[in-house]
Amino acid sequence: MDAAFWHSKWEQRHIAFHEGEVNSMLARHLGRLRLSEGARLFLPLCGKTRDIAWLLDQGHPVVGVELSEMAVKELFEELDVVPQVSEHAGMRVYQADGLDIFVGDLFDLTAEMLGTVDAIYDRAALVALPPPMRARYVPQVVSISGGVPVLLITFEYDQQLLDGPPFSVEEAEVRALYGDSHEVTSLQIEDIEGGFKGKVAAINRAWLMTPA
């Protein structure tokens, strides 16, 4: 999986992964992050998720990174906000009040570029990556964020019956990926009505990672 794969998804409008409303698990469990007023959240591989508008409405500034510039442009259009666009360390940055979105590869993002964040919300990043990339992804986001708390949403289903993405990420892998740096807590398990993509039985799970 490379950048061209995701650019093609957006260009061909194969974006079933994009939810039209705020994620119910985010709305239910945001408080478990114990954020202070005005705490800034980092959303890796954010797309144009409606979760951003919801977080902004809760008073939380957001910083994200996204490969597809098309998705970023659509995000600001749907927010009805005209961004300032600049270049920073080889990445294009779309900015508005309380919102900073980097266009480019997550692995090119540095702690200095990201700035201070108080938590990570990951609904569509870890599950979008195949196993070898997941093993690189977690150390990267932990490193550049300074090891802050994480609210993670995953899927679990029989990967032999259906290809990702989104991929199935089992409990053992979540604990292995985050266990060295965070205390890992399962918050909620929910059956996906009708199965994953209507084809295979699956669950949706919310996780809380608290810095160890």
Residue, then its C-alpha position, 0 to 999 in steps of 0.5 A: m500500500d502506497a500513497a497512490f492507493w489512497h489518492s486513487k480511493w479519493e479520486q474514484r470516490h471509494i470512500a465508504f470509510h468516511e462517516g457522515e456523522v460524528n463517531s458514536m464511540l468518540a462522542r461516548h468516550l472522549g471524556r475518558l481522555r480527561l482533557s482540559e479545556g482547549a486541549r489540542l488533539f492529533l488526528p492521524l490520516c484524518g481525511k475529511t472526518r466529521d469528527i473534526a467539526w464535532l471536536l472543534d464544537q467541543g472547544h478542542p483545537v485539532v491538528g491532522v495529517e492526510l495524504s490526500e489534498m482533495a480530502v483536505k480541501e473538501l474538509f474545509e469546504e464542508l466546514d465552510v471555512v477558507p483556510q490559509v495555505s502555506e508550505h512548511a518543511g516540504m509539506r503543505v499546511y491548511q490552517a484556520d482558527g483552531l485547525d491545522i492539517f498537514v498534507g503529506d506522509l505521516f512518517d515525514l511529520t516531526a514533533e516540531m512540525l506537529g507542535t504540542v498535542d494533548a491526546i491522539y484520536d485514531r479512528a481510521a489510521l491504524v486500521a488503514l495500514p497493513p501489519p508491517m506499517r502498523a509496526r512503524y506507525v505506532p512508534q512514530v505517532v507516540s514519538i512525535s506526540g510525546g507519548v500522550p493518551v490515545l483514544l483508538i477505534t479498531f475493527e475485528y473480523d476474520q481477515q481470511l474472509l475479507d481483505g482490508p483496508p480497513f484491516s482487522v486489528e486484534e486485541a493481542e496486536v493492540r496490546a503488543l503495539y502500545g503495551d511498552s509505552h501505555e496502559v491499554t484498556s478496552l472501553q467498548i465492544e460493539d457488534i457491527e450490524g449486518g457484518f463488516k461491509g455486509k459480508v463478514a461478522a465483525i466487531n467495533r472496539a474502542w480503546l484507551m491508551t494511558p501513558a505508562 
